[in-house]
Amino acid sequence: MSRDNNKYWISKLKNKGASFGTQFRITDRCNFKCAHCFPYYVNRNRDLSFSALKHNLDSLANSGCLFLNITGGEPLVRKDFFQIVQYVHEKSFAMILETNGSLVT
């Protein structure tokens, strides 16, 4: 990435007052019950609807946020996980997936 390109992105973020990236928890559910894990203690077991997640992603995109760290619980337990990822891609976010890896095949 060129220095001019870096200046462009930095100025874009400063002008919007946006964060460079954010952690985006899409579920508290998990297929494990690790004692050290925050969602284990919360354990609300209710997820936002896909349309509510889309609304939040739209808000983040409009604010100028560039990176999302998709996390949970375990994000891969959501049946609509790939729909979410597709929408994240459509919004041109760079995405990091935080997973325990047990559901990756």
Sequence and secondary structure as in RCSB ss.txt:
>XXXX:A:sequence
MSRDNNKYWISKLKNKGASFGTQFRITDRCNFKCAHCFPYYVNRNRDLSFSALKHNLDSLANSGCLFLNITGGEP
LVRKDFFQIVQYVHEKSFAMILETNGSLVT
>XXXX:A:secstr
  HHHHHHHHHHHHHHT  SEEEEE  S  SS  TT HHHHH       HHHHHHHHHHHHHHT  EEEEESS G
GGSTTHHHHHHHHHHTT EEEE   STT  
